[in-house]
Amino acid sequence: MGELQLRVTIPDGVEFADLRLSRDVGDGRVRFKMAPIEAICEASDLDLGEIMQGPQPLVGLLIAAWYAAHLERGGAPDPVQEDLMEETRLEEEHGGGFSYPPGHA
């Protein structure tokens, strides 16, 4: 099974910071503005629904790849994306996530 390659076009005027990445305090869910994702999908001729809701949503991969390109071009680090990358690294290093059963945290 090969590595998935997703080629996207970042339209002029769309910056990584436009995502306004944040996390919910309660459940840790990642939040972001949809306008930049919509603009990228339109410029790249990608199906927004598939990117967001497909059997394996690709929006996380799209954001991670965009962030890597953003940093390569001298863009400022994003604290939320940095946290997400660290969580992913730790999960891979330790064989997946860990969570207590409900009511036992």
C-alpha positions, 0 to 999 in steps of 0.5 A: 500500500503506497503513501497517499499523495494529495496535491493542493493549491494554496490560493494567493492571499490565503495564509495558514493563520487564517485557519485560526486553529484552536482547541475546545477546553472541554473535549480537546477537539480541534476547531478551525475556520472553514473559509481557507479550506474551502478556498484551497479545495476550490483552487485545487478542484477537490471535493470539500465534502470528501475532504471533510466527511469522507471515509477517511477525512483528509482535512487533518493531512491537508492542514499538516502538509500546509503547515509544513510548507508554511514553516519551510517558507519561514512562517511563524510556528502555530502553537495549536498545530505544534501541540497536535504534532507532538501528540501524534508523535507520542501516539506513534512512539507509544503505540496509540493513544491512551484514555481511561474508561468513562468515570475513571480519569 
